[in-house]
Amino acid sequence: MKGKYQIYLFAAALIVAIGFFIQRSFWGASSLYTVESDLGIDWEVRHFDEALFGEDSLDMKQLSAYFNPFIQSNPIPNFWKQERANQTLRDHYTNVQNLMDKKEITRDLNAISARAQELIGIPTPDILYFYISGIDLENPCLYFPGTSEGELCYAFVGLDNFLGMGYPGYAHMPAYQRALLRQSQIPVAYSNAILSTVGMENFNDPTLLGQMIYHGKMAVATEAMTGYEIETSEILGYSLEEWAFLEANEANIWEVFVRDQLLFSTDMMIRQRLSEPAPFSKLGTAMDTEIPGRVARYIGYKLVQSYAENHRDLSLQSLIRIRDAQKFLRDAQYKP
């Protein structure tokens, strides 16, 4: 009897699991904002890293003609000669050449640009530039849509920002920062660079909730722009272990946000310790050291995702244009 009972229990669990995955397949986040899978754009890809570090000599005329955005920012030839001679930058370049598949990266970013245009109406870049940034944590990717009609649209990817946590060039950084400098973050950083030009913030809302909803919209939009081909944990910058902890403790974390009235706090210190990059989040609980950093962004994503799933008539463009953070809180029907 005991053996039969275990078999029945296993069968019941299997049925529940199958039902969950069927439901997720039809009604999960992947069905929210989709576009044609074969979308693509015509653009030109230029390798400033190779022109600066890979050639036998420095041809300033060629650089000025072919890589004008860089030379326009600093037209002094001696500056670029010093950059070319910088051994640290040369090491970054060598590792990029050895470790990265630029063709694969180009395909991924091309598809993202096409989805951004289709879903949000973002102008597609005319030229994509790869370059060595000297490690730029604030702007690992850049996107310029052009400020006037007829002006070219540019996108930039600093490839040395994604060489992996173990790269010696990152040794001086804290571990929580190095963890995000991985190649799988390129599509995320590129999507974020595009979305940063849309203006999703509510500038009249200084609350933690306002910041949470902003980051939540960024994450939901990034999922759509990357074609739901990247795990949500990667979109939000968490390891699988960190994500598993957050998923297992989501209800408890939300309870603390509500109980301690954190959502409507305008305290900059609270926003910093719960939303900004850090080794862990300071919620004032016994498990603080286990709660991954940026936990407010995680809850913000859950709120926006819940709102989107309960308002499927809204386009992604309409969703991200909602500036009222409290509207998300009221109408999300979020119940962790």
URRA-V8283 format. One line per field, one symbol per residue. psi: psi as a letter, one per 40 degrees, with the letter a starting at -180 (. if undefined). Layout:
psi=???
This chain:
psi=ddddddddddddddddddddddddddeadeedgiihdeiiihihhhgdddddeeidihgdddddddfddddddgehddddddddehddddddddddddeigddddddddddddddddddefhhiidhhhhiheehgddgdiihheieiheiihiihhgdeefeidehdeedeiidddddefideeddddddddddeedgeiheeheiddddddddddddddddddeffehiddddefiidddddddddeddddddddddefddehehdddddeedihidihgefieedeehiifdddddddddddddddegeehiddddeehehddddddedfhg.
